[in-house]
Amino acid sequence: MSSLSERSPVLRHVSAGLAIAAALTLTTTGTAAADPAKGPVVVADVTLPAPALKQVQPSIADDRGVRLGGVGSGLFPAGRAGEFWLVTDRGPNGQPTVDGEKRRTFPVPEFAPAIVRVALAGGTAEIKQYIPIVGASGKPVTGLSNQAGHDETPYTWDGRTVLPYNPSGLDVEDLVRTRDGDFWLVDEYGPSLVRVSPDGRVLERHVPAGLGLTGADYPVKETLPAILASRQQNRGFEGLAISSDQRTLYLAVQSPLANPDKKAAKKSRFGRILTFDLRGRKVTGEYPYQFEDATTFDPKVNGDQSEMKISGLAYAGRDRLLVDERTDNVARVYSIDLAKATNLLGGPYDDPKTTPSLEALTGASGLGLPAKSLVLEPNALVPSLPGKIEGLAVLGPRTIALANDNDFGLGDFGPDGRLVDSGVPNRLVVVRLARALGAR
């Protein structure tokens, strides 16, 4: 068998003044040349384009000076060398305090979450395709909240005027693409799993049983465990991966469920990762995941366990996943193995009457957690990389890619309603690991 460098040279990039001629691959076979003693190596570090929102979505009446961002919310190889699929979240949004309460604002409420294909070459990135997500009617789904009582009340940019709810709205956070060209995405509102056609049309949305979401501009199916509807606000599905045989999706809830209540969720170290059978369109597994202790993971959060989140998944071989676990300051990539983990699906921890709930457990004894090991500390490798890394992709046995979510550069809005940009860019970083994934 030939080596990767002989088979598929895909990226040649100059990063941070260091010329790195690297032969990478989008397959999962072969070996790569990396010296374990030298540690991981940055192969590419590229700032993504940020055109004005009105430039990419001309139907927007006023983008208030907001530029394209948030595209690092999800990341998946596009098949061609050096190309990637990325996805925005629900769009520019904020949470200012108005009249003594925090309010969820949507400065550009007509923005449609979008799937974006970018190509890296010569140290730069170019947008090759931009696909706004639309409903069956062709109307943009927007990123607005779906249901009163279940989702946050949407407001205008200044937090003064209530906007209408939109049952079609999506807060998408990760994506994969199947060989037939369809996309699957995960959403925070339901939380939900969404299938989207190659041209951006929502074909089906899977939500928790009993959610009662009506009026959406596409088919809605209550196929997910009902317990998932107790997700914390803005903490629904955040990570998504697909098996190499394209039969199974892996979905990660960003944070512990509010089960039995928010107080338990904010102290909990136990999350959930699900498997979804694409042929049968049903959940087949639900596995516990233990978050790291916030005290040692990120001293800047002062022991606040609620700051720990899963923000990305990637498939790394049979029963193995890479998990992007983070705060807003620090991210780490872990490898987990579900082979011997306990499948909780349909058991006591799916029943809200169970005491203590999974989220209220104080220890993991007898829980059957997946094996877990550290793969990479991105912020130690690239100190300037923002901690809010949400995109994660496996490109080869020793190569992964990472992308950050810059929240559309949202900072403050001036008295004229125009954005004062935060200056944080979207970046995509490719890393060659010292050891192959799965190596002991």
Protein Blocks (a to p, Z undefined) as FASTA:
>chain_A
ZZfklmmccbdcdeehiacdddddfbfedjddddfknopadfbdcddddddfklmmmmlm
bgghpacehklmpccdehiahiacddddebjcddddeehiacdddfblmbccddddddde
ehiacdfbdcddddfkopafbjadfbghjaccdddfkopaccdddfkbccdfbdcddfko
pacdddfklpccddddfkopafbdcddehklpghiabdcddfbcfklmmpcehiacfbdc
ddfklpaccdddfbacddfbfklmmmpcbdcdddddfklopafbdcddddddfklmmmmn
nopaklpccfbdcdebehiacdddddfkbccdddddfklpccfehpaklpmkbccdfklp
cbfghnlpacdddfbdfklmmmmlcfkbcbdcdfbfkbccddddehlopacddfkopacd
ehiacdddddddfbdghiZZ
